[in-house]
Amino acid sequence: MIDGKSTLLPREGPLNGEEFAGLMSAFTFPRAPLRLGLAVSGGADSMALCLLLKEWIDAQGGNLFAVTVDHGLRSESEFEASWVGARLAFEGIEHQILNWEREPGAKGSIQVQAREGRYQAIAKWCEANEISYLALGHHHDDQIETFLMRLLRQSGADGLAGMSALRQDDGGLSFVRPLLSIPKNRLLETLRNRGWGWIEEPSNHKGDYLRNRLRQHLPVMERQGLKGTALTRINRNLGRIRRNLEIRTNNFIDRCVIINSVGFAEIDISESTTTNRDILARALEKVLMTIGGGNYSPGLVKVDRLVEDLLSGSEVKSTLSGCQIIGSIEKITVVRETRKLPQISLKSDSEFLWDNRFYVHIHKAMEDKGLVLQALGERGWQKLCEANPLLKKTGVPFDARYSLPAIFLGDKIITVPHLEYLDPAWIDKLPIKIRFNPKNKLIQHAFTVA
Ligand SMILES: Nc1ncnc2c1ncn2[C@@H]1O[C@H](COP(=O)(O)OP(=O)(O)OP(=O)(O)O)[C@@H](O)[C@H]1O
C-alpha cells in the first residue's frame, strides 16, 4: 500500500523509473492496453508526472493522453498551453488543449468556477476518448498545505484526512494521484535531472492566497516542532479512519437503504439501537446527494443534527439539500423537494439527465410539438386524479408523487411514465424512455482509497 511504502521513500534526489513504478503498483488498472489520461497544466508537478508516466506506460504497455485546460485568465495562457503541446509532441505524447470560458453573468469566485469548469471539461474529454483513469500531479506538499487550510476552516475528520490517491467520481472516472507521498523538491530535481522545462505560475507566489502564505510559514512551523512528518502521520491516520467508516457505511447502505427507481429512497432504521450514528449520517448524506440531484454534500454537521432528531424516536419532517426527509421510528423516507426542478424542452434524438435523477432518451425523430419535461407538481397530480381517480391507488408514496418527471404540452399532461399514465391520443407517438440515472451515486457506491 502507498501508506506503508512512502515512509521509506528518500526525501531528496530525482525520482527514477523503479521508484515511480513502485508508486504505480499501488493501483490496479484493468487489463492492457491501458488508456491513461493525464491533466497537465505545464507546472512542475504535472510535467514531472508526465515524464515519469510516459516512461512507465512505455515499459508496461498502453497509451498516455494528455490534456491542458486554457482558462484564458492570463494573457500568457494561450502561449503556455501551446508550449506544453509542443513539448509533449516532442516526446510523442498525444495532447489536447481545451478552452474554458466563464459563463456570461456568472457571479462568485472566478478561481472556483475555473477549477470546476476544468474538472467538468476534462471529465467530458475523458468520456469522449474512452479514458477511465486520469492522473493528477498533486504531491506531498499539496497534501500538507490542504491539511493546514482545512484545519484553519475547522473541517471535520473527513476533510482533514486529505486527498485520496484514488477516487472515483459519479460518472465512473477515476482520479489517480501517484505523487501524494513525494515532496515537490524531488519533482523539480527530476525535471532538472532530465532537462525538462516547466511553467512557473505567477499566482503560486502571491501572498494574498492562503495556500501560498501557509507554504511560506511551513519552515517556521517546522522549527517550532510542527514537522511535516507529524502532519503527514495525522493525515494518514485520519485517512484510515475515513476508509473504515466508508466501508461500514457502504455495508449499511447495502443492508438498509432502498433506492426506488421512481426517484426516492427509504432507510430502514428499525434496528436503530444498533445503528451507529456516524454511519447513519454518512449514509444519509449519500442518499441526500442522490435524491436531491445536487453535486455537493450538505456537510456532515447539518446531516448529523438531522440524524440526532431522526433517532430521537419522534416523527420528523424536515428539508435539506433539495430533499424532504420524513422520519418515523421504523424508517426514513427521502423524497425530492418540488422547488427549482428543471423544465426541459424535448428534442428529437436526444439524451440528457433530468434533475440528475433520471436518464431521458428520445430514441427516434419526433415532431417538435413544444413538449416540455418538468415535475408533475401538486396541481398536476390533482388534475390527473380528477380525470383518473384510479391513479390514487398507485404504489408511489404520497410525498414522492409531485417530483415525478412528467411531459406537458402547455397545461396538458401527456405522460407520467412512473404512474403508467399516457394520454390515449399519444399512444405510439412518444419515442421516449425515462429511467433512474444509471450513474447514480448510490448505485455506484463512489469509493475512495487513500
Ligand atoms: N489548467 C490545467 N489543465 C490541466 N490540468 C490541470 C490544470 N491545472 C491543474 N491541473 C491538474 O491538477 C493538478 C493540481 O493542480 P492545482 O493544485 O493547481 O489545482 P487545484 O485547482 O488546486 O486543484 P485541486 O483543488 O484539485 O487541488 C495538477 O497537478 C494537474 O494535474
The ligand as an SDF file (V2000), in Angstrom:
LIG
                    3D

 31 33  0  0  0  0  0  0  0  0999 V2000
   -5.0640   24.1090  -16.4570 N   0  0  0  0  0  0  0  0  0  0  0  0
   -4.9190   22.8200  -16.2110 C   0  0  0  0  0  0  0  0  0  0  0  0
   -5.0300   21.9310  -17.2040 N   0  0  0  0  0  0  0  0  0  0  0  0
   -4.8920   20.5990  -16.9670 C   0  0  0  0  0  0  0  0  0  0  0  0
   -4.6330   20.1020  -15.7640 N   0  0  0  0  0  0  0  0  0  0  0  0
   -4.5040   20.9160  -14.7280 C   0  0  0  0  0  0  0  0  0  0  0  0
   -4.6360   22.3320  -14.8900 C   0  0  0  0  0  0  0  0  0  0  0  0
   -4.4530   22.9170  -13.6910 N   0  0  0  0  0  0  0  0  0  0  0  0
   -4.2360   21.9080  -12.8050 C   0  0  0  0  0  0  0  0  0  0  0  0
   -4.2520   20.7070  -13.4170 N   0  0  0  0  0  0  0  0  0  0  0  0
   -4.0770   19.3710  -12.8020 C   0  0  0  0  0  0  0  0  0  0  0  0
   -4.4940   19.4380  -11.4540 O   0  0  0  0  0  0  0  0  0  0  0  0
   -3.3840   19.1680  -10.5930 C   0  0  0  0  0  0  0  0  0  0  0  0
   -3.4940   20.0440   -9.3600 C   0  0  0  0  0  0  0  0  0  0  0  0
   -3.2690   21.3670   -9.7330 O   0  0  0  0  0  0  0  0  0  0  0  0
   -3.5440   22.5500   -8.7510 P   0  0  0  0  0  0  0  0  0  0  0  0
   -3.0870   22.1540   -7.3850 O   0  0  0  0  0  0  0  0  0  0  0  0
   -3.0890   23.7860   -9.3380 O   0  0  0  0  0  0  0  0  0  0  0  0
   -5.0790   22.5120   -8.8860 O   0  0  0  0  0  0  0  0  0  0  0  0
   -6.1800   22.9260   -7.8960 P   0  0  0  0  0  0  0  0  0  0  0  0
   -7.0340   23.8760   -8.6440 O   0  0  0  0  0  0  0  0  0  0  0  0
   -5.5840   23.3320   -6.6220 O   0  0  0  0  0  0  0  0  0  0  0  0
   -6.9080   21.5370   -7.8150 O   0  0  0  0  0  0  0  0  0  0  0  0
   -7.3340   20.7970   -6.5240 P   0  0  0  0  0  0  0  0  0  0  0  0
   -8.2580   21.7140   -5.8220 O   0  0  0  0  0  0  0  0  0  0  0  0
   -7.9700   19.5280   -7.0560 O   0  0  0  0  0  0  0  0  0  0  0  0
   -6.0830   20.5640   -5.7280 O   0  0  0  0  0  0  0  0  0  0  0  0
   -2.1640   19.4580  -11.4450 C   0  0  0  0  0  0  0  0  0  0  0  0
   -1.0200   18.7510  -10.9800 O   0  0  0  0  0  0  0  0  0  0  0  0
   -2.6230   18.9600  -12.7900 C   0  0  0  0  0  0  0  0  0  0  0  0
   -2.5540   17.5380  -12.8440 O   0  0  0  0  0  0  0  0  0  0  0  0
  1  2  1  0
  2  3  1  0
  2  7  2  0
  3  4  2  0
  4  5  1  0
  5  6  2  0
  6  7  1  0
  6 10  1  0
  7  8  1  0
  8  9  2  0
  9 10  1  0
 10 11  1  0
 11 12  1  0
 11 30  1  0
 12 13  1  0
 13 14  1  0
 13 28  1  0
 14 15  1  0
 15 16  1  0
 16 17  2  0
 16 18  1  0
 16 19  1  0
 19 20  1  0
 20 21  2  0
 20 22  1  0
 20 23  1  0
 23 24  1  0
 24 25  2  0
 24 26  1  0
 24 27  1  0
 28 29  1  0
 28 30  1  0
 30 31  1  0
M  END
$$$$
